[in-house]
Amino acid sequence: MSTPQQDVEDWIRKTIAANDVVLFMKGNKNMPQCGFSAQVDHILRALNVDFKDVNVMQDMSIREGIKTFSNWPTIPQLYVKGEFIGGCDIVREMLQAGELTALFDDKGVAYDASKLTA
C-alpha cells in the first residue's frame, strides 16, 4: 500500500513524464501569484514555449512534495524533458547566458526567440 507522500511523488513523476516542460509555480499561467513565478512564466511565454503549469497553491501536499522530490527548497521549479532545471534565478541566468535556448535545442523543445529583447 502506498503512502500519501508516495502518491504525491508518483503524481509529480507522471506529470513531469507526460509533459516536455513543466513549471511548478505559485498561481498559474493566467495569474502568477508571486514575482518569481511570474518571471519564469514570462520567460517561457516570451520564448513561446508550450508548458504545463502546476499551481502549488491549490494543494499543500504538492507544494511540499515537489520540494522533497527535487531536493530544492523554493518555488517555482522548472522541469524540461524530465530534468530539473532550477528556480527563477537559474532560469533567468540561463536565459541571459544563452544556455536556456541551448537546452531547449538539445532537448528538442520548440521555442521562438524572436520576441526576446536583448
Kinemage of the C-alpha trace (Angstrom):
@kinemage 1
@onewidth
@group {chain A} dominant
@subgroup {mainchain}
@vectorlist {calphas} color= white
{ca met a 1} P 0.000 0.000 0.000
{ca ser a 2} L 1.375 3.392 -0.953
{ca thr a 3} L 1.601 6.295 1.441
{ca pro a 4} L 0.087 9.699 0.662
{ca gln a 5} L 3.667 11.011 0.202
{ca gln a 6} L 4.333 8.218 -2.301
{ca asp a 7} L 1.099 9.082 -4.121
{ca val a 8} L 2.222 12.726 -4.404
{ca glu a 9} L 5.641 11.695 -5.715
{ca asp a 10} L 4.018 9.329 -8.226
{ca trp a 11} L 1.726 12.135 -9.419
{ca ile a 12} L 4.684 14.524 -9.751
{ca arg a 13} L 6.724 11.898 -11.623
{ca lys a 14} L 3.830 11.184 -14.019
{ca thr a 15} L 3.166 14.897 -14.628
{ca ile a 16} L 6.827 15.525 -15.430
{ca ala a 17} L 6.970 12.460 -17.696
{ca ala a 18} L 3.785 13.407 -19.576
{ca asn a 19} L 4.862 16.980 -20.422
{ca asp a 20} L 8.027 18.226 -22.125
{ca val a 21} L 8.119 21.398 -19.997
{ca val a 22} L 6.532 21.690 -16.546
{ca leu a 23} L 6.573 24.747 -14.298
{ca phe a 24} L 5.603 24.174 -10.683
{ca met a 25} L 4.596 27.692 -9.675
{ca lys a 26} L 2.576 29.797 -7.282
{ca gly a 27} L -0.535 30.601 -9.297
{ca asn a 28} L -0.940 29.688 -12.937
{ca lys a 29} L -0.111 30.935 -16.429
{ca asn a 30} L -3.029 33.338 -16.370
{ca met a 31} L -2.383 34.671 -12.877
{ca pro a 32} L 1.010 34.049 -11.262
{ca gln a 33} L 0.832 34.658 -7.518
{ca cys a 34} L 4.445 35.590 -6.826
{ca gly a 35} L 7.072 37.624 -8.605
{ca phe a 36} L 9.482 34.714 -9.082
{ca ser a 37} L 6.800 32.510 -10.648
{ca ala a 38} L 5.755 35.453 -12.829
{ca gln a 39} L 9.344 35.917 -14.069
{ca val a 40} L 9.750 32.285 -15.168
{ca asp a 41} L 6.254 32.320 -16.683
{ca his a 42} L 7.187 35.494 -18.591
{ca ile a 43} L 10.426 33.942 -19.892
{ca leu a 44} L 8.647 30.818 -21.129
{ca arg a 45} L 5.872 32.871 -22.721
{ca ala a 46} L 8.400 35.237 -24.354
{ca leu a 47} L 10.045 32.178 -25.894
{ca asn a 48} L 6.623 30.853 -26.923
{ca val a 49} L 7.353 27.558 -25.131
{ca asp a 50} L 4.387 25.249 -24.634
{ca phe a 51} L 4.452 24.331 -20.939
{ca lys a 52} L 2.310 22.705 -18.289
{ca asp a 53} L 1.716 24.907 -15.263
{ca val a 54} L 1.074 23.342 -11.858
{ca asn a 55} L -0.323 25.678 -9.200
{ca val a 56} L 1.253 24.508 -5.945
{ca met a 57} L -1.043 26.860 -4.011
{ca gln a 58} L -4.015 24.580 -4.712
{ca asp a 59} L -2.554 21.564 -2.912
{ca met a 60} L -0.155 21.792 0.017
{ca ser a 61} L 0.926 18.163 -0.449
{ca ile a 62} L 2.149 19.028 -3.962
{ca arg a 63} L 3.710 22.279 -2.746
{ca glu a 64} L 5.765 20.408 -0.155
{ca gly a 65} L 6.108 17.243 -2.241
{ca ile a 66} L 7.840 18.972 -5.156
{ca lys a 67} L 10.424 20.437 -2.768
{ca thr a 68} L 11.196 16.946 -1.458
{ca phe a 69} L 11.079 15.400 -4.946
{ca ser a 70} L 13.629 17.838 -6.377
{ca asn a 71} L 15.553 18.422 -3.144
{ca trp a 72} L 15.104 22.145 -3.892
{ca pro a 73} L 13.548 24.396 -1.213
{ca thr a 74} L 11.796 27.047 -3.298
{ca ile a 75} L 9.059 27.552 -5.883
{ca pro a 76} L 8.981 27.975 -8.885
{ca gln a 77} L 10.657 24.867 -10.243
{ca leu a 78} L 11.181 24.211 -13.940
{ca tyr a 79} L 11.476 20.752 -15.486
{ca val a 80} L 12.428 20.161 -19.121
{ca lys a 81} L 12.041 16.661 -20.586
{ca gly a 82} L 12.079 15.159 -17.102
{ca glu a 83} L 15.165 17.064 -15.956
{ca phe a 84} L 15.022 19.514 -13.054
{ca ile a 85} L 16.476 22.802 -14.294
{ca gly a 86} L 16.060 25.073 -11.273
{ca gly a 87} L 14.212 28.085 -9.976
{ca cys a 88} L 13.812 31.689 -11.054
{ca asp a 89} L 17.426 32.861 -10.655
{ca ile a 90} L 18.842 29.861 -12.510
{ca val a 91} L 16.321 30.149 -15.368
{ca arg a 92} L 16.957 33.891 -15.678
{ca glu a 93} L 20.751 33.410 -15.662
{ca met a 94} L 20.491 30.597 -18.226
{ca leu a 95} L 18.386 32.838 -20.483
{ca gln a 96} L 20.892 35.706 -20.249
{ca ala a 97} L 23.822 33.370 -20.997
{ca gly a 98} L 22.062 31.735 -23.964
{ca glu a 99} L 22.013 28.425 -22.086
{ca leu a 100} L 18.221 28.135 -21.850
{ca thr a 101} L 17.648 28.153 -25.605
{ca ala a 102} L 20.654 25.814 -25.998
{ca leu a 103} L 18.989 23.445 -23.516
{ca phe a 104} L 15.726 23.608 -25.480
{ca asp a 105} L 17.689 22.863 -28.670
{ca asp a 106} L 19.432 19.893 -27.023
{ca lys a 107} L 16.160 18.525 -25.639
{ca gly a 108} L 14.149 19.136 -28.809
{ca val a 109} L 11.750 21.639 -27.211
{ca ala a 110} L 10.196 24.097 -29.658
{ca tyr a 111} L 10.587 27.803 -28.923
{ca asp a 112} L 10.649 31.147 -30.713
{ca ala a 113} L 13.277 33.613 -29.525
{ca ser a 114} L 12.187 36.361 -31.930
{ca lys a 115} L 10.208 38.201 -29.210
{ca leu a 116} L 13.111 38.357 -26.773
{ca thr a 117} L 14.654 41.742 -26.174
{ca ala a 118} L 18.372 41.994 -25.607
